[in-house]
Amino acid sequence: MAPRALKVDELASVLPPGGLTLVSASPAESDLLVEMVAQAGDALGDMTFSGIFVPGLNKPTYSGGSQTRVLSFFQTPQLRAEAHRVDFVPVHYAAGQALYRSLKPRAVLAMVSPPDENGMCSFGAETAWIPDNWRNAAVRVAHINPAMPRTAGDPGIPFAELTGYIEGEQPLKGMPDGAADPVSEAIARHAAAFIEDGATIQTGLGKVPDCILDMVQDRRNLRIHTGLIGDGALRLVRSGAMATGKSALVGVAIGSPALYAGLDDPHFDFRPISVTHDPRVSGAAEQLITVNGALEVDLFGQTYAEVGPKGAMSGPGGASDFTTAARLSPRGIRMICLPADAGKGAITRIIDPRDAKGPVSLGRLDTDIVVTEHGAADLRGKGHNARAEALIAIAAPAFRDALAAAWSRIADGL
């Protein structure tokens, strides 16, 4: 049966009530599909929607009817405000994939490119959960968006396999390519010193990751293997620093219109979560260097990345998946980058362990190097006291004496 062309008010006619429905989010969140969910309302029954909902980027809450719920691995402000109908599950990506397998999604709502000459619709800038799950979902509804770039790697979904579709052009959700600041540049300079020719880099979004990628453009034979890229990755693949062929294996791109327009670069290879976050795949690199951020790092070297001043922001995300991979890599390095202080210098981010907020995201044995604008603390092969001393040395100067005194009290009990 040919896919059915749908109007905005016709989602309930093809989507049975209840069950789990996966939706495109991140840059591929569809305004049309969100409106279709709202129009369907109570006809959706006790349906649960799930996707990669990024704070600051994805604002809908999929409150189509009185019984609809959301399952999320991240917390946007909008979802936090509707906590009564949101199941926030703070797990890493591999566990998220296992959860989807157990829950067996019944439907997918995806933004895709128009079909090519072979009838294939690309998942484009968000090749994440849906490519691994659409074949097992009985209902597949697509927003066919002419603005969605076709990306190489995952073949996409055949137009003929869709249950229904709606067409309309919509700019991808994005973030501006912000200018670097002196703190980000200083952090990046210290981090980039560890990246050699031939390294494979995993990193994410933000000024620091983009600065690091900009600072290694003079290296050669580099590779990228990561879940998420911004504009800095496009600049790197165009710089001449990359290995030949498809040397940038990624899952999701979030950035400026220039980034989306450049996703046809021949270095890019867009793959689903089952590839991007499989430690056996990325861990096969000779030197995988993982670069992730954090909100705080304590004097044991434990990393906290999930709870901010307003409460829970996310689960551990993909950082722990890539940390496992870097441990498998023969010369892997696991790096955490963060500013030394926050709140205009009023709050230290290198902390006394007793002042930590939220759960430990990465344990003390999951991090090799911690970087702030004041330098790099190489924790490899160090005992408790030497690790604490190295971390205090890269804390903001105003807090070093207090941290040293706190560690002295802790060390007495070790």
Legacy VTK file of the C-alpha trace (Angstrom):
# vtk DataFile Version 3.0
C-alpha trace
ASCII
DATASET POLYDATA
POINTS 414 float
0.000 0.000 0.000
1.379 3.436 -0.932
2.089 5.907 1.877
-0.818 8.178 2.618
-0.511 11.952 2.276
-1.742 13.430 5.554
-3.168 16.738 6.665
-2.245 18.296 9.998
-5.461 17.060 11.640
-5.199 13.447 10.412
-2.495 11.889 12.607
-4.985 9.997 14.775
-6.332 8.224 11.685
-3.032 6.357 11.180
-1.552 6.314 14.694
-3.225 3.846 17.080
-3.542 5.061 20.682
-1.061 4.081 23.381
2.439 2.672 23.269
5.811 4.334 22.722
6.374 6.706 19.796
9.879 7.915 18.882
10.112 11.424 17.471
12.770 13.405 15.649
14.171 16.095 17.888
17.501 17.942 18.211
17.883 19.840 14.879
15.168 17.736 13.216
12.265 18.551 15.502
9.295 19.064 13.211
6.854 21.878 13.853
4.360 20.085 11.618
4.575 16.806 13.536
4.312 18.663 16.854
1.147 20.356 15.573
-0.230 16.993 14.412
0.254 15.597 17.920
-1.575 18.590 19.392
-4.434 18.223 16.892
-4.788 14.502 17.647
-5.299 15.263 21.335
-7.044 12.660 23.461
-7.328 10.276 20.512
-3.686 9.335 21.224
-4.652 7.757 24.542
-1.818 6.891 26.929
0.912 7.349 24.318
4.502 8.124 25.400
6.768 10.244 23.192
10.544 10.010 23.312
13.517 11.584 21.540
16.734 13.548 22.081
15.312 16.752 23.577
18.114 19.311 23.864
17.785 22.161 26.409
17.589 25.515 24.674
16.756 23.917 21.333
13.672 21.704 21.775
10.763 23.357 23.558
7.617 21.278 22.790
6.310 18.912 25.474
4.106 16.679 23.267
1.109 17.190 25.514
-1.297 16.048 22.842
-3.959 14.811 25.221
-4.738 14.295 28.868
-2.946 10.920 29.001
0.145 11.526 26.857
3.542 11.295 28.517
7.191 11.918 27.620
10.208 9.670 28.188
13.429 11.681 28.109
17.113 11.188 28.870
17.566 14.980 29.141
15.644 17.689 30.987
14.601 20.813 29.143
13.068 23.660 31.188
9.750 22.972 29.477
9.772 19.268 30.382
10.829 20.046 33.953
7.778 22.306 34.263
5.563 19.316 33.382
7.329 16.814 35.604
4.016 15.139 36.487
3.814 13.710 32.953
7.531 13.267 32.187
9.533 10.121 32.879
13.095 11.405 33.189
15.480 8.451 32.877
19.121 9.508 33.521
21.017 6.778 31.672
23.848 6.705 29.149
23.104 6.091 25.481
23.844 2.370 25.429
21.344 1.872 28.246
18.859 4.087 26.407
19.147 1.856 23.369
18.526 -1.217 25.533
15.487 0.492 27.060
14.006 1.156 23.626
14.537 -2.473 22.655
12.628 -3.610 25.732
9.782 -1.104 25.295
9.389 -1.894 21.565
8.325 1.438 19.996
5.086 1.106 18.064
5.565 4.220 15.938
8.070 6.787 14.727
7.478 10.409 13.720
10.519 11.538 11.761
11.686 14.520 9.761
13.434 13.306 6.587
14.700 14.588 3.258
12.653 14.153 0.072
13.212 10.747 -1.542
16.145 10.380 -3.922
16.123 8.610 -7.280
16.048 5.280 -5.415
13.126 6.306 -3.223
15.258 6.687 -0.066
14.577 9.469 2.447
17.635 10.499 4.475
17.474 11.172 8.212
19.931 13.967 7.511
21.284 15.960 10.431
19.715 13.686 13.086
20.760 10.130 12.400
20.355 8.908 15.950
17.714 6.611 17.505
15.200 6.240 14.700
17.411 4.422 12.126
17.891 1.618 14.655
14.183 1.342 15.450
11.953 2.228 12.505
11.871 -1.282 11.009
10.257 -2.685 14.176
7.669 0.098 14.445
4.332 -0.682 12.808
3.552 2.978 12.043
6.009 5.372 10.355
4.967 8.959 9.739
7.390 11.389 8.093
7.619 15.111 7.681
9.287 15.372 4.270
11.282 18.579 4.516
13.089 19.978 1.433
15.428 21.833 3.847
16.719 18.601 5.376
20.165 17.876 3.885
20.824 14.399 2.600
23.740 12.882 4.548
25.983 9.963 3.630
26.208 6.871 5.813
22.926 5.431 7.046
20.745 4.703 3.985
17.628 6.252 5.526
14.068 5.007 5.142
12.388 4.026 1.856
9.494 6.316 1.004
7.486 3.192 0.203
7.902 1.962 3.801
6.139 5.000 5.261
2.630 4.732 6.627
1.921 8.379 5.998
3.652 11.670 5.338
3.204 15.398 5.383
5.253 17.833 3.306
6.489 21.301 4.131
9.723 23.280 4.231
11.093 24.188 7.663
14.542 25.473 8.645
16.379 23.048 10.908
16.578 23.933 14.584
20.015 25.321 15.284
22.428 27.284 17.382
24.588 30.203 16.260
28.282 29.667 15.724
29.382 31.809 18.678
32.708 33.585 18.901
35.220 32.132 21.335
36.086 33.964 24.546
39.502 34.120 26.267
38.611 31.428 28.836
37.433 28.980 26.172
40.527 29.647 24.097
42.824 29.045 27.069
41.095 25.762 27.931
41.270 24.671 24.310
44.970 25.506 24.051
45.810 23.250 27.012
43.580 20.439 25.699
44.826 20.599 22.110
48.375 19.927 23.292
47.397 16.284 23.897
46.035 15.717 20.371
48.646 14.243 18.027
48.710 13.483 14.334
46.541 10.430 13.629
44.307 10.845 16.688
40.564 10.153 16.676
38.605 12.874 18.484
35.295 12.588 20.305
33.715 15.801 21.495
30.416 17.653 21.555
28.856 21.106 21.277
30.054 24.406 22.637
32.762 27.031 22.455
35.456 24.844 24.016
34.986 21.842 21.686
34.895 24.123 18.645
38.013 25.970 19.840
39.846 22.667 20.284
38.935 21.548 16.773
40.054 24.919 15.406
43.400 24.604 17.190
44.273 21.208 15.712
43.866 22.185 12.080
47.651 21.965 11.700
47.605 18.242 12.618
47.347 15.580 9.968
45.495 12.295 9.482
42.915 13.123 12.153
39.573 11.390 12.547
36.350 12.287 14.325
34.125 9.700 15.997
31.384 11.303 18.038
27.667 11.519 18.642
27.267 15.259 18.161
29.037 17.967 16.154
28.839 21.724 15.805
30.352 24.188 13.346
33.907 23.487 14.500
33.741 20.010 12.991
32.891 21.431 9.567
35.855 23.801 9.758
38.135 20.911 10.710
37.039 18.604 7.885
37.656 21.440 5.413
41.086 22.323 6.842
43.170 19.537 5.342
43.802 17.973 8.759
41.592 14.931 8.275
42.439 11.462 7.063
41.245 10.735 3.548
37.811 9.252 2.947
34.926 9.167 5.388
36.979 10.095 8.443
34.253 11.953 10.424
31.777 9.402 11.811
28.994 11.310 13.566
25.359 10.981 14.557
23.817 14.438 14.978
24.752 17.950 13.804
23.518 21.043 15.641
24.736 24.467 14.595
24.374 27.261 12.089
22.821 27.172 8.604
26.391 27.019 7.257
26.943 23.725 9.093
23.778 22.176 7.651
24.722 23.352 4.167
28.126 21.691 4.554
26.995 18.231 5.633
27.555 16.946 2.116
31.325 17.168 2.688
32.773 13.789 1.650
34.459 13.273 5.041
31.113 12.988 6.892
29.620 9.580 7.645
26.324 9.806 9.573
25.504 6.700 11.588
22.926 5.712 14.238
23.483 5.335 17.982
24.260 1.635 17.577
27.443 2.644 15.705
28.400 6.040 17.121
28.093 4.942 20.758
29.331 1.359 20.503
32.615 1.297 22.491
33.859 -1.604 20.385
33.702 0.575 17.268
35.266 3.803 18.548
37.559 1.915 20.919
39.241 0.255 17.949
41.005 3.553 17.174
44.711 3.592 18.034
44.347 6.866 19.952
40.791 7.874 20.833
40.759 11.183 22.687
37.458 11.920 24.391
36.771 15.556 25.236
33.727 16.146 27.410
32.498 18.910 29.669
31.320 18.940 33.262
29.747 21.233 35.784
32.155 20.252 38.572
35.145 18.014 39.229
36.015 17.084 42.807
39.446 16.562 44.333
39.263 12.801 43.810
38.745 13.414 40.081
35.049 12.500 40.094
32.991 14.361 37.482
29.532 15.866 37.945
27.606 16.858 34.818
23.909 16.375 35.509
22.575 18.760 38.167
22.754 22.554 37.825
21.456 25.411 39.964
17.885 24.786 38.767
17.964 21.020 39.241
18.537 18.025 37.007
19.567 18.888 33.459
20.359 15.507 31.951
21.565 12.009 32.476
25.197 11.139 31.797
24.550 11.125 28.051
27.166 9.580 25.808
30.221 10.521 27.878
30.365 7.227 29.731
30.001 5.246 26.481
32.993 7.055 25.007
34.945 6.786 28.245
34.599 3.008 27.982
35.770 3.215 24.379
38.854 5.284 25.249
39.794 2.680 27.841
39.765 0.082 25.054
41.816 2.280 22.714
45.535 1.388 22.980
46.592 5.020 23.534
43.239 6.465 24.524
42.945 9.633 26.620
39.852 10.645 28.566
39.696 14.401 29.045
37.306 16.678 30.936
37.296 20.405 30.116
35.606 23.111 32.195
36.141 26.688 33.384
37.766 26.927 36.795
34.967 29.030 38.244
31.409 30.119 37.618
29.087 32.840 38.768
31.498 35.631 37.783
34.259 34.104 39.854
32.107 33.509 42.944
31.859 29.712 42.664
34.659 27.214 42.165
34.130 24.310 39.784
37.044 22.319 41.186
35.368 21.316 44.420
35.633 19.675 47.801
33.964 16.238 47.300
31.643 17.018 50.210
30.180 19.948 48.256
29.227 17.966 45.164
25.794 18.407 43.584
23.995 15.454 42.110
25.214 11.982 41.190
28.711 11.160 39.978
28.609 11.151 36.176
32.109 9.747 35.658
34.035 8.034 38.435
37.560 8.947 39.522
39.008 6.171 37.364
37.123 7.327 34.267
39.140 10.509 33.724
42.783 10.884 32.702
43.137 14.640 32.317
41.159 17.596 33.661
41.628 20.935 31.898
40.735 24.476 32.966
42.006 27.802 31.694
44.800 27.505 34.267
46.301 24.314 32.881
45.911 20.558 32.584
45.907 18.159 35.533
47.221 14.817 34.312
45.821 12.294 36.805
47.266 9.175 35.215
49.238 7.007 37.593
48.763 9.337 40.562
47.613 8.532 44.086
44.993 10.469 46.041
47.263 13.242 47.284
49.015 13.812 43.966
45.663 13.890 42.128
44.265 16.463 44.542
47.403 18.608 44.269
47.220 18.551 40.471
43.557 19.563 40.518
44.102 22.351 43.054
46.846 23.732 40.802
44.342 24.298 37.964
41.570 25.709 40.176
40.870 29.419 40.182
43.620 31.045 42.282
41.126 32.586 44.720
39.949 29.107 45.793
43.219 27.184 45.969
43.967 27.794 49.651
40.462 26.737 50.719
40.661 23.623 48.546
44.076 22.740 49.981
42.703 23.086 53.517
39.677 20.959 52.631
41.901 18.274 51.143
44.109 18.255 54.222
41.091 17.355 56.330
40.006 14.673 53.852
43.506 13.219 53.555
43.713 12.741 57.317
40.973 10.148 57.033
42.460 8.222 54.108
LINES 1 415
414 0 1 2 3 4 5 6 7 8 9 10 11 12 13 14 15 16 17 18 19 20 21 22 23 24 25 26 27 28 29 30 31 32 33 34 35 36 37 38 39 40 41 42 43 44 45 46 47 48 49 50 51 52 53 54 55 56 57 58 59 60 61 62 63 64 65 66 67 68 69 70 71 72 73 74 75 76 77 78 79 80 81 82 83 84 85 86 87 88 89 90 91 92 93 94 95 96 97 98 99 100 101 102 103 104 105 106 107 108 109 110 111 112 113 114 115 116 117 118 119 120 121 122 123 124 125 126 127 128 129 130 131 132 133 134 135 136 137 138 139 140 141 142 143 144 145 146 147 148 149 150 151 152 153 154 155 156 157 158 159 160 161 162 163 164 165 166 167 168 169 170 171 172 173 174 175 176 177 178 179 180 181 182 183 184 185 186 187 188 189 190 191 192 193 194 195 196 197 198 199 200 201 202 203 204 205 206 207 208 209 210 211 212 213 214 215 216 217 218 219 220 221 222 223 224 225 226 227 228 229 230 231 232 233 234 235 236 237 238 239 240 241 242 243 244 245 246 247 248 249 250 251 252 253 254 255 256 257 258 259 260 261 262 263 264 265 266 267 268 269 270 271 272 273 274 275 276 277 278 279 280 281 282 283 284 285 286 287 288 289 290 291 292 293 294 295 296 297 298 299 300 301 302 303 304 305 306 307 308 309 310 311 312 313 314 315 316 317 318 319 320 321 322 323 324 325 326 327 328 329 330 331 332 333 334 335 336 337 338 339 340 341 342 343 344 345 346 347 348 349 350 351 352 353 354 355 356 357 358 359 360 361 362 363 364 365 366 367 368 369 370 371 372 373 374 375 376 377 378 379 380 381 382 383 384 385 386 387 388 389 390 391 392 393 394 395 396 397 398 399 400 401 402 403 404 405 406 407 408 409 410 411 412 413
